[in-house]
């Protein structure tokens, strides 16, 4: 599929902002490939990103 669409999801590129707590950047990159309602896996990833943002805000 990557050959056909010329799109490549770079997991290392996605993981770096997650590890560095730049969750907005990670969500923006993810949104280039999938939306929340596309499938169960997409919804779960978005949920975890947003949950982490909530927990960090709660901590502050």
mmCIF file as Biopython writes it, N, C-alpha, C and O atoms, coordinates in Angstrom:
data_model
#
loop_
_atom_site.group_PDB
_atom_site.id
_atom_site.type_symbol
_atom_site.label_atom_id
_atom_site.label_alt_id
_atom_site.label_comp_id
_atom_site.label_asym_id
_atom_site.label_entity_id
_atom_site.label_seq_id
_atom_site.pdbx_PDB_ins_code
_atom_site.Cartn_x
_atom_site.Cartn_y
_atom_site.Cartn_z
_atom_site.occupancy
_atom_site.B_iso_or_equiv
_atom_site.auth_seq_id
_atom_site.auth_asym_id
_atom_site.pdbx_PDB_model_num
ATOM 1   N N  . UNK A ? 1  ? 0.818   -1.186 0.000  1.0 0.0 1  A 1 
ATOM 2   C CA . UNK A ? 1  ? 0.000   0.000  0.000  1.0 0.0 1  A 1 
ATOM 3   C C  . UNK A ? 1  ? 0.874   1.267  0.000  1.0 0.0 1  A 1 
ATOM 4   O O  . UNK A ? 1  ? 0.528   2.258  -0.643 1.0 0.0 1  A 1 
ATOM 5   N N  . UNK A ? 2  ? 1.985   1.233  0.707  1.0 0.0 2  A 1 
ATOM 6   C CA . UNK A ? 2  ? 2.867   2.395  0.735  1.0 0.0 2  A 1 
ATOM 7   C C  . UNK A ? 2  ? 3.398   2.719  -0.658 1.0 0.0 2  A 1 
ATOM 8   O O  . UNK A ? 2  ? 3.543   3.889  -1.013 1.0 0.0 2  A 1 
ATOM 9   N N  . UNK A ? 3  ? 3.686   1.689  -1.442 1.0 0.0 3  A 1 
ATOM 10  C CA . UNK A ? 3  ? 4.172   1.915  -2.805 1.0 0.0 3  A 1 
ATOM 11  C C  . UNK A ? 3  ? 3.111   2.614  -3.648 1.0 0.0 3  A 1 
ATOM 12  O O  . UNK A ? 3  ? 3.420   3.533  -4.406 1.0 0.0 3  A 1 
ATOM 13  N N  . UNK A ? 4  ? 1.874   2.181  -3.515 1.0 0.0 4  A 1 
ATOM 14  C CA . UNK A ? 4  ? 0.789   2.740  -4.309 1.0 0.0 4  A 1 
ATOM 15  C C  . UNK A ? 4  ? 0.482   4.180  -3.939 1.0 0.0 4  A 1 
ATOM 16  O O  . UNK A ? 4  ? 0.259   5.013  -4.818 1.0 0.0 4  A 1 
ATOM 17  N N  . UNK A ? 5  ? 0.467   4.480  -2.656 1.0 0.0 5  A 1 
ATOM 18  C CA . UNK A ? 5  ? 0.062   5.812  -2.204 1.0 0.0 5  A 1 
ATOM 19  C C  . UNK A ? 5  ? 1.228   6.784  -2.065 1.0 0.0 5  A 1 
ATOM 20  O O  . UNK A ? 5  ? 1.029   7.994  -1.960 1.0 0.0 5  A 1 
ATOM 21  N N  . UNK A ? 6  ? 2.435   6.251  -2.065 1.0 0.0 6  A 1 
ATOM 22  C CA . UNK A ? 6  ? 3.640   7.063  -1.856 1.0 0.0 6  A 1 
ATOM 23  C C  . UNK A ? 6  ? 3.665   7.705  -0.477 1.0 0.0 6  A 1 
ATOM 24  O O  . UNK A ? 6  ? 4.354   8.702  -0.261 1.0 0.0 6  A 1 
ATOM 25  N N  . UNK A ? 7  ? 2.911   7.129  0.456  1.0 0.0 7  A 1 
ATOM 26  C CA . UNK A ? 7  ? 2.894   7.606  1.840  1.0 0.0 7  A 1 
ATOM 27  C C  . UNK A ? 7  ? 3.596   6.581  2.714  1.0 0.0 7  A 1 
ATOM 28  O O  . UNK A ? 7  ? 3.457   5.375  2.508  1.0 0.0 7  A 1 
ATOM 29  N N  . UNK A ? 8  ? 4.339   7.060  3.679  1.0 0.0 8  A 1 
ATOM 30  C CA . UNK A ? 8  ? 5.078   6.173  4.558  1.0 0.0 8  A 1 
ATOM 31  C C  . UNK A ? 8  ? 4.933   6.677  5.982  1.0 0.0 8  A 1 
ATOM 32  O O  . UNK A ? 8  ? 5.346   7.794  6.292  1.0 0.0 8  A 1 
ATOM 33  N N  . UNK A ? 9  ? 4.354   5.867  6.841  1.0 0.0 9  A 1 
ATOM 34  C CA . UNK A ? 9  ? 4.226   6.228  8.247  1.0 0.0 9  A 1 
ATOM 35  C C  . UNK A ? 9  ? 5.519   5.845  8.946  1.0 0.0 9  A 1 
ATOM 36  O O  . UNK A ? 9  ? 5.852   4.666  9.059  1.0 0.0 9  A 1 
ATOM 37  N N  . UNK A ? 10 ? 6.241   6.849  9.412  1.0 0.0 10 A 1 
ATOM 38  C CA . UNK A ? 10 ? 7.517   6.634  10.083 1.0 0.0 10 A 1 
ATOM 39  C C  . UNK A ? 10 ? 7.272   6.543  11.587 1.0 0.0 10 A 1 
ATOM 40  O O  . UNK A ? 10 ? 7.068   7.557  12.253 1.0 0.0 10 A 1 
ATOM 41  N N  . UNK A ? 11 ? 7.293   5.337  12.107 1.0 0.0 11 A 1 
ATOM 42  C CA . UNK A ? 11 ? 7.004   5.109  13.519 1.0 0.0 11 A 1 
ATOM 43  C C  . UNK A ? 11 ? 8.030   5.793  14.423 1.0 0.0 11 A 1 
ATOM 44  O O  . UNK A ? 11 ? 7.673   6.308  15.483 1.0 0.0 11 A 1 
ATOM 45  N N  . UNK A ? 12 ? 9.284   5.802  14.018 1.0 0.0 12 A 1 
ATOM 46  C CA . UNK A ? 12 ? 10.308  6.484  14.816 1.0 0.0 12 A 1 
ATOM 47  C C  . UNK A ? 12 ? 10.035  7.986  14.881 1.0 0.0 12 A 1 
ATOM 48  O O  . UNK A ? 12 ? 10.205  8.606  15.930 1.0 0.0 12 A 1 
ATOM 49  N N  . UNK A ? 13 ? 9.616   8.565  13.763 1.0 0.0 13 A 1 
ATOM 50  C CA . UNK A ? 13 ? 9.293   9.990  13.729 1.0 0.0 13 A 1 
ATOM 51  C C  . UNK A ? 13 ? 8.082   10.284 14.623 1.0 0.0 13 A 1 
ATOM 52  O O  . UNK A ? 13 ? 8.038   11.318 15.289 1.0 0.0 13 A 1 
ATOM 53  N N  . UNK A ? 14 ? 7.121   9.393  14.635 1.0 0.0 14 A 1 
ATOM 54  C CA . UNK A ? 14 ? 5.929   9.545  15.471 1.0 0.0 14 A 1 
ATOM 55  C C  . UNK A ? 14 ? 6.255   9.350  16.950 1.0 0.0 14 A 1 
ATOM 56  O O  . UNK A ? 14 ? 5.708   10.050 17.802 1.0 0.0 14 A 1 
ATOM 57  N N  . UNK A ? 15 ? 7.134   8.411  17.256 1.0 0.0 15 A 1 
ATOM 58  C CA . UNK A ? 15 ? 7.464   8.108  18.648 1.0 0.0 15 A 1 
ATOM 59  C C  . UNK A ? 15 ? 8.232   9.221  19.324 1.0 0.0 15 A 1 
ATOM 60  O O  . UNK A ? 15 ? 8.054   9.448  20.521 1.0 0.0 15 A 1 
ATOM 61  N N  . UNK A ? 16 ? 9.080   9.922  18.594 1.0 0.0 16 A 1 
ATOM 62  C CA . UNK A ? 16 ? 9.917   10.963 19.202 1.0 0.0 16 A 1 
ATOM 63  C C  . UNK A ? 16 ? 9.088   12.040 19.889 1.0 0.0 16 A 1 
ATOM 64  O O  . UNK A ? 16 ? 9.358   12.328 21.055 1.0 0.0 16 A 1 
ATOM 65  N N  . UNK A ? 17 ? 8.086   12.663 19.241 1.0 0.0 17 A 1 
ATOM 66  C CA . UNK A ? 17 ? 7.302   13.673 19.972 1.0 0.0 17 A 1 
ATOM 67  C C  . UNK A ? 17 ? 6.487   13.083 21.119 1.0 0.0 17 A 1 
ATOM 68  O O  . UNK A ? 17 ? 6.220   13.769 22.106 1.0 0.0 17 A 1 
ATOM 69  N N  . UNK A ? 18 ? 6.094   11.826 20.997 1.0 0.0 18 A 1 
ATOM 70  C CA . UNK A ? 18 ? 5.363   11.196 22.099 1.0 0.0 18 A 1 
ATOM 71  C C  . UNK A ? 18 ? 6.282   11.067 23.310 1.0 0.0 18 A 1 
ATOM 72  O O  . UNK A ? 18 ? 5.888   11.394 24.429 1.0 0.0 18 A 1 
ATOM 73  N N  . UNK A ? 19 ? 7.489   10.599 23.089 1.0 0.0 19 A 1 
ATOM 74  C CA . UNK A ? 19 ? 8.452   10.439 24.175 1.0 0.0 19 A 1 
ATOM 75  C C  . UNK A ? 19 ? 8.828   11.783 24.777 1.0 0.0 19 A 1 
ATOM 76  O O  . UNK A ? 19 ? 8.990   11.906 25.991 1.0 0.0 19 A 1 
ATOM 77  N N  . UNK A ? 20 ? 8.967   12.790 23.922 1.0 0.0 20 A 1 
ATOM 78  C CA . UNK A ? 20 ? 9.357   14.128 24.379 1.0 0.0 20 A 1 
ATOM 79  C C  . UNK A ? 20 ? 8.185   14.952 24.889 1.0 0.0 20 A 1 
ATOM 80  O O  . UNK A ? 20 ? 8.348   16.131 25.202 1.0 0.0 20 A 1 
ATOM 81  N N  . UNK A ? 21 ? 7.006   14.347 24.977 1.0 0.0 21 A 1 
ATOM 82  C CA . UNK A ? 21 ? 5.782   14.995 25.477 1.0 0.0 21 A 1 
ATOM 83  C C  . UNK A ? 21 ? 5.325   16.148 24.597 1.0 0.0 21 A 1 
ATOM 84  O O  . UNK A ? 21 ? 4.755   17.119 25.095 1.0 0.0 21 A 1 
ATOM 85  N N  . UNK A ? 22 ? 5.565   16.054 23.307 1.0 0.0 22 A 1 
ATOM 86  C CA . UNK A ? 22 ? 5.012   17.009 22.337 1.0 0.0 22 A 1 
ATOM 87  C C  . UNK A ? 22 ? 3.817   16.339 21.661 1.0 0.0 22 A 1 
ATOM 88  O O  . UNK A ? 22 ? 3.851   15.998 20.479 1.0 0.0 22 A 1 
ATOM 89  N N  . UNK A ? 23 ? 2.781   16.168 22.440 1.0 0.0 23 A 1 
ATOM 90  C CA . UNK A ? 23 ? 1.649   15.360 21.997 1.0 0.0 23 A 1 
ATOM 91  C C  . UNK A ? 23 ? 0.843   16.012 20.890 1.0 0.0 23 A 1 
ATOM 92  O O  . UNK A ? 23 ? 0.255   15.311 20.065 1.0 0.0 23 A 1 
ATOM 93  N N  . UNK A ? 24 ? 0.801   17.333 20.851 1.0 0.0 24 A 1 
ATOM 94  C CA . UNK A ? 24 ? 0.094   18.022 19.757 1.0 0.0 24 A 1 
ATOM 95  C C  . UNK A ? 24 ? 0.769   17.700 18.417 1.0 0.0 24 A 1 
ATOM 96  O O  . UNK A ? 24 ? 0.096   17.445 17.419 1.0 0.0 24 A 1 
ATOM 97  N N  . UNK A ? 25 ? 2.084   17.715 18.412 1.0 0.0 25 A 1 
ATOM 98  C CA . UNK A ? 25 ? 2.831   17.394 17.196 1.0 0.0 25 A 1 
ATOM 99  C C  . UNK A ? 25 ? 2.587   15.946 16.770 1.0 0.0 25 A 1 
ATOM 100 O O  . UNK A ? 25 ? 2.417   15.667 15.584 1.0 0.0 25 A 1 
ATOM 101 N N  . UNK A ? 26 ? 2.571   15.038 17.727 1.0 0.0 26 A 1 
ATOM 102 C CA . UNK A ? 26 ? 2.319   13.633 17.429 1.0 0.0 26 A 1 
ATOM 103 C C  . UNK A ? 26 ? 0.919   13.446 16.852 1.0 0.0 26 A 1 
ATOM 104 O O  . UNK A ? 26 ? 0.730   12.698 15.893 1.0 0.0 26 A 1 
ATOM 105 N N  . UNK A ? 27 ? -0.059  14.129 17.442 1.0 0.0 27 A 1 
ATOM 106 C CA . UNK A ? 27 ? -1.435  14.008 16.949 1.0 0.0 27 A 1 
ATOM 107 C C  . UNK A ? 27 ? -1.572  14.610 15.552 1.0 0.0 27 A 1 
ATOM 108 O O  . UNK A ? 27 ? -2.309  14.084 14.718 1.0 0.0 27 A 1 
ATOM 109 N N  . UNK A ? 28 ? -0.871  15.699 15.296 1.0 0.0 28 A 1 
ATOM 110 C CA . UNK A ? 28 ? -0.917  16.321 13.970 1.0 0.0 28 A 1 
ATOM 111 C C  . UNK A ? 28 ? -0.335  15.370 12.919 1.0 0.0 28 A 1 
ATOM 112 O O  . UNK A ? 28 ? -0.905  15.221 11.839 1.0 0.0 28 A 1 
ATOM 113 N N  . UNK A ? 29 ? 0.794   14.730 13.228 1.0 0.0 29 A 1 
ATOM 114 C CA . UNK A ? 29 ? 1.398   13.777 12.301 1.0 0.0 29 A 1 
ATOM 115 C C  . UNK A ? 29 ? 0.464   12.595 12.059 1.0 0.0 29 A 1 
ATOM 116 O O  . UNK A ? 29 ? 0.285   12.156 10.923 1.0 0.0 29 A 1 
ATOM 117 N N  . UNK A ? 30 ? -0.121  12.091 13.124 1.0 0.0 30 A 1 
ATOM 118 C CA . UNK A ? 30 ? -1.041  10.967 13.010 1.0 0.0 30 A 1 
ATOM 119 C C  . UNK A ? 30 ? -2.253  11.323 12.151 1.0 0.0 30 A 1 
ATOM 120 O O  . UNK A ? 30 ? -2.734  10.500 11.372 1.0 0.0 30 A 1 
ATOM 121 N N  . UNK A ? 31 ? -2.740  12.546 12.298 1.0 0.0 31 A 1 
ATOM 122 C CA . UNK A ? 31 ? -3.931  12.956 11.543 1.0 0.0 31 A 1 
ATOM 123 C C  . UNK A ? 31 ? -3.681  13.023 10.037 1.0 0.0 31 A 1 
ATOM 124 O O  . UNK A ? 31 ? -4.632  13.080 9.256  1.0 0.0 31 A 1 
ATOM 125 N N  . UNK A ? 32 ? -2.416  13.016 9.622  1.0 0.0 32 A 1 
ATOM 126 C CA . UNK A ? 32 ? -2.102  12.969 8.192  1.0 0.0 32 A 1 
ATOM 127 C C  . UNK A ? 32 ? -2.408  11.607 7.589  1.0 0.0 32 A 1 
ATOM 128 O O  . UNK A ? 32 ? -2.530  11.472 6.371  1.0 0.0 32 A 1 
ATOM 129 N N  . UNK A ? 33 ? -2.530  10.602 8.443  1.0 0.0 33 A 1 
ATOM 130 C CA . UNK A ? 33 ? -2.718  9.235  7.974  1.0 0.0 33 A 1 
ATOM 131 C C  . UNK A ? 33 ? -4.076  8.641  8.325  1.0 0.0 33 A 1 
ATOM 132 O O  . UNK A ? 33 ? -4.593  7.795  7.595  1.0 0.0 33 A 1 
ATOM 133 N N  . UNK A ? 34 ? -4.654  9.080  9.440  1.0 0.0 34 A 1 
ATOM 134 C CA . UNK A ? 34 ? -5.897  8.469  9.893  1.0 0.0 34 A 1 
ATOM 135 C C  . UNK A ? 34 ? -6.690  9.462  10.730 1.0 0.0 34 A 1 
ATOM 136 O O  . UNK A ? 34 ? -6.143  10.434 11.251 1.0 0.0 34 A 1 
ATOM 137 N N  . UNK A ? 35 ? -7.971  9.204  10.849 1.0 0.0 35 A 1 
ATOM 138 C CA . UNK A ? 35 ? -8.845  10.016 11.685 1.0 0.0 35 A 1 
ATOM 139 C C  . UNK A ? 35 ? -9.364  9.157  12.832 1.0 0.0 35 A 1 
ATOM 140 O O  . UNK A ? 35 ? -9.262  7.931  12.800 1.0 0.0 35 A 1 
ATOM 141 N N  . UNK A ? 36 ? -9.908  9.800  13.820 1.0 0.0 36 A 1 
ATOM 142 C CA . UNK A ? 36 ? -10.385 9.098  15.008 1.0 0.0 36 A 1 
ATOM 143 C C  . UNK A ? 36 ? -11.380 8.003  14.644 1.0 0.0 36 A 1 
ATOM 144 O O  . UNK A ? 36 ? -11.306 6.901  15.187 1.0 0.0 36 A 1 
ATOM 145 N N  . UNK A ? 37 ? -12.287 8.281  13.755 1.0 0.0 37 A 1 
ATOM 146 C CA . UNK A ? 37 ? -13.374 7.356  13.442 1.0 0.0 37 A 1 
ATOM 147 C C  . UNK A ? 37 ? -13.061 6.367  12.321 1.0 0.0 37 A 1 
ATOM 148 O O  . UNK A ? 37 ? -13.955 5.647  11.876 1.0 0.0 37 A 1 
ATOM 149 N N  . UNK A ? 38 ? -11.818 6.316  11.858 1.0 0.0 38 A 1 
ATOM 150 C CA . UNK A ? 38 ? -11.482 5.397  10.765 1.0 0.0 38 A 1 
ATOM 151 C C  . UNK A ? 38 ? -11.608 3.933  11.183 1.0 0.0 38 A 1 
ATOM 152 O O  . UNK A ? 38 ? -12.172 3.119  10.452 1.0 0.0 38 A 1 
ATOM 153 N N  . UNK A ? 39 ? -11.091 3.611  12.338 1.0 0.0 39 A 1 
ATOM 154 C CA . UNK A ? 39 ? -11.179 2.235  12.831 1.0 0.0 39 A 1 
ATOM 155 C C  . UNK A ? 39 ? -10.883 2.210  14.323 1.0 0.0 39 A 1 
ATOM 156 O O  . UNK A ? 39 ? -10.530 3.229  14.916 1.0 0.0 39 A 1 
ATOM 157 N N  . UNK A ? 40 ? -11.028 1.058  14.909 1.0 0.0 40 A 1 
ATOM 158 C CA . UNK A ? 40 ? -10.846 0.908  16.349 1.0 0.0 40 A 1 
ATOM 159 C C  . UNK A ? 40 ? -9.418  1.237  16.786 1.0 0.0 40 A 1 
ATOM 160 O O  . UNK A ? 40 ? -9.216  1.801  17.861 1.0 0.0 40 A 1 
ATOM 161 N N  . UNK A ? 41 ? -8.441  0.895  15.971 1.0 0.0 41 A 1 
ATOM 162 C CA . UNK A ? 41 ? -7.043  1.125  16.327 1.0 0.0 41 A 1 
ATOM 163 C C  . UNK A ? 41 ? -6.715  2.616  16.319 1.0 0.0 41 A 1 
ATOM 164 O O  . UNK A ? 41 ? -6.008  3.109  17.198 1.0 0.0 41 A 1 
ATOM 165 N N  . UNK A ? 42 ? -7.231  3.321  15.327 1.0 0.0 42 A 1 
ATOM 166 C CA . UNK A ? 42 ? -7.029  4.766  15.277 1.0 0.0 42 A 1 
ATOM 167 C C  . UNK A ? 42 ? -7.659  5.438  16.490 1.0 0.0 42 A 1 
ATOM 168 O O  . UNK A ? 42 ? -7.056  6.309  17.116 1.0 0.0 42 A 1 
ATOM 169 N N  . UNK A ? 43 ? -8.859  5.026  16.806 1.0 0.0 43 A 1 
ATOM 170 C CA . UNK A ? 43 ? -9.544  5.600  17.958 1.0 0.0 43 A 1 
ATOM 171 C C  . UNK A ? 43 ? -8.743  5.366  19.234 1.0 0.0 43 A 1 
ATOM 172 O O  . UNK A ? 43 ? -8.665  6.248  20.088 1.0 0.0 43 A 1 
ATOM 173 N N  . UNK A ? 44 ? -8.160  4.207  19.364 1.0 0.0 44 A 1 
ATOM 174 C CA . UNK A ? 44 ? -7.385  3.886  20.566 1.0 0.0 44 A 1 
ATOM 175 C C  . UNK A ? 44 ? -6.126  4.741  20.672 1.0 0.0 44 A 1 
ATOM 176 O O  . UNK A ? 44 ? -5.781  5.202  21.760 1.0 0.0 44 A 1 
ATOM 177 N N  . UNK A ? 45 ? -5.441  4.953  19.557 1.0 0.0 45 A 1 
ATOM 178 C CA . UNK A ? 45 ? -4.228  5.778  19.573 1.0 0.0 45 A 1 
ATOM 179 C C  . UNK A ? 45 ? -4.578  7.215  19.936 1.0 0.0 45 A 1 
ATOM 180 O O  . UNK A ? 45 ? -3.910  7.828  20.769 1.0 0.0 45 A 1 
ATOM 181 N N  . UNK A ? 46 ? -5.626  7.755  19.311 1.0 0.0 46 A 1 
ATOM 182 C CA . UNK A ? 46 ? -6.056  9.120  19.646 1.0 0.0 46 A 1 
ATOM 183 C C  . UNK A ? 46 ? -6.471  9.211  21.109 1.0 0.0 46 A 1 
ATOM 184 O O  . UNK A ? 46 ? -6.157  10.189 21.787 1.0 0.0 46 A 1 
ATOM 185 N N  . UNK A ? 47 ? -7.174  8.199  21.592 1.0 0.0 47 A 1 
ATOM 186 C CA . UNK A ? 47 ? -7.596  8.193  22.988 1.0 0.0 47 A 1 
ATOM 187 C C  . UNK A ? 47 ? -6.391  8.263  23.918 1.0 0.0 47 A 1 
ATOM 188 O O  . UNK A ? 47 ? -6.386  9.042  24.872 1.0 0.0 47 A 1 
ATOM 189 N N  . UNK A ? 48 ? -5.377  7.457  23.648 1.0 0.0 48 A 1 
ATOM 190 C CA . UNK A ? 48 ? -4.194  7.425  24.508 1.0 0.0 48 A 1 
ATOM 191 C C  . UNK A ? 48 ? -3.431  8.749  24.459 1.0 0.0 48 A 1 
ATOM 192 O O  . UNK A ? 48 ? -2.945  9.217  25.488 1.0 0.0 48 A 1 
ATOM 193 N N  . UNK A ? 49 ? -3.321  9.353  23.286 1.0 0.0 49 A 1 
ATOM 194 C CA . UNK A ? 49 ? -2.654  10.660 23.188 1.0 0.0 49 A 1 
ATOM 195 C C  . UNK A ? 49 ? -3.409  11.722 23.991 1.0 0.0 49 A 1 
ATOM 196 O O  . UNK A ? 49 ? -2.808  12.495 24.737 1.0 0.0 49 A 1 
ATOM 197 N N  . UNK A ? 50 ? -4.709  11.747 23.831 1.0 0.0 50 A 1 
ATOM 198 C CA . UNK A ? 50 ? -5.517  12.749 24.530 1.0 0.0 50 A 1 
ATOM 199 C C  . UNK A ? 50 ? -5.586  12.472 26.026 1.0 0.0 50 A 1 
ATOM 200 O O  . UNK A ? 50 ? -5.640  13.402 26.831 1.0 0.0 50 A 1 
ATOM 201 N N  . UNK A ? 51 ? -5.585  11.224 26.392 1.0 0.0 51 A 1 
ATOM 202 C CA . UNK A ? 51 ? -5.562  10.877 27.811 1.0 0.0 51 A 1 
ATOM 203 C C  . UNK A ? 51 ? -4.268  11.363 28.461 1.0 0.0 51 A 1 
ATOM 204 O O  . UNK A ? 51 ? -4.278  11.895 29.572 1.0 0.0 51 A 1 
ATOM 205 N N  . UNK A ? 52 ? -3.163  11.173 27.756 1.0 0.0 52 A 1 
ATOM 206 C CA . UNK A ? 52 ? -1.876  11.629 28.282 1.0 0.0 52 A 1 
ATOM 207 C C  . UNK A ? 52 ? -1.842  13.151 28.407 1.0 0.0 52 A 1 
ATOM 208 O O  . UNK A ? 52 ? -1.307  13.681 29.380 1.0 0.0 52 A 1 
ATOM 209 N N  . UNK A ? 53 ? -2.410  13.853 27.427 1.0 0.0 53 A 1 
ATOM 210 C CA . UNK A ? 53 ? -2.488  15.319 27.520 1.0 0.0 53 A 1 
ATOM 211 C C  . UNK A ? 53 ? -3.301  15.722 28.728 1.0 0.0 53 A 1 
ATOM 212 O O  . UNK A ? 53 ? -2.934  16.659 29.437 1.0 0.0 53 A 1 
ATOM 213 N N  . UNK A ? 54 ? -4.392  15.038 28.973 1.0 0.0 54 A 1 
ATOM 214 C CA . UNK A ? 54 ? -5.240  15.330 30.140 1.0 0.0 54 A 1 
ATOM 215 C C  . UNK A ? 54 ? -4.480  15.087 31.432 1.0 0.0 54 A 1 
ATOM 216 O O  . UNK A ? 54 ? -4.524  15.915 32.341 1.0 0.0 54 A 1 
ATOM 217 N N  . UNK A ? 55 ? -3.786  13.964 31.523 1.0 0.0 55 A 1 
ATOM 218 C CA . UNK A ? 55 ? -3.042  13.642 32.733 1.0 0.0 55 A 1 
ATOM 219 C C  . UNK A ? 55 ? -1.921  14.656 33.009 1.0 0.0 55 A 1 
ATOM 220 O O  . UNK A ? 55 ? -1.664  15.011 34.159 1.0 0.0 55 A 1 
ATOM 221 N N  . UNK A ? 56 ? -1.265  15.112 31.944 1.0 0.0 56 A 1 
ATOM 222 C CA . UNK A ? 56 ? -0.217  16.113 32.117 1.0 0.0 56 A 1 
ATOM 223 C C  . UNK A ? 56 ? -0.817  17.442 32.581 1.0 0.0 56 A 1 
ATOM 224 O O  . UNK A ? 56 ? -0.239  18.120 33.430 1.0 0.0 56 A 1 
ATOM 225 N N  . UNK A ? 57 ? -1.958  17.809 32.035 1.0 0.0 57 A 1 
ATOM 226 C CA . UNK A ? 57 ? -2.623  19.051 32.456 1.0 0.0 57 A 1 
ATOM 227 C C  . UNK A ? 57 ? -3.090  18.947 33.896 1.0 0.0 57 A 1 
ATOM 228 O O  . UNK A ? 57 ? -3.001  19.913 34.654 1.0 0.0 57 A 1 
ATOM 229 N N  . UNK A ? 58 ? -3.577  17.802 34.270 1.0 0.0 58 A 1 
ATOM 230 C CA . UNK A ? 58 ? -4.012  17.571 35.637 1.0 0.0 58 A 1 
ATOM 231 C C  . UNK A ? 58 ? -2.837  17.656 36.609 1.0 0.0 58 A 1 
ATOM 232 O O  . UNK A ? 58 ? -2.977  18.166 37.721 1.0 0.0 58 A 1 
ATOM 233 N N  . UNK A ? 59 ? -1.706  17.166 36.193 1.0 0.0 59 A 1 
ATOM 234 C CA . UNK A ? 59 ? -0.504  17.192 37.014 1.0 0.0 59 A 1 
ATOM 235 C C  . UNK A ? 59 ? -0.033  18.624 37.269 1.0 0.0 59 A 1 
ATOM 236 O O  . UNK A ? 59 ? 0.445   18.946 38.357 1.0 0.0 59 A 1 
ATOM 237 N N  . UNK A ? 60 ? -0.172  19.473 36.259 1.0 0.0 60 A 1 
ATOM 238 C CA . UNK A ? 60 ? 0.251   20.882 36.397 1.0 0.0 60 A 1 
ATOM 239 C C  . UNK A ? 60 ? -0.695  21.596 37.323 1.0 0.0 60 A 1 
ATOM 240 O O  . UNK A ? 60 ? -0.527  22.788 37.578 1.0 0.0 60 A 1 
#
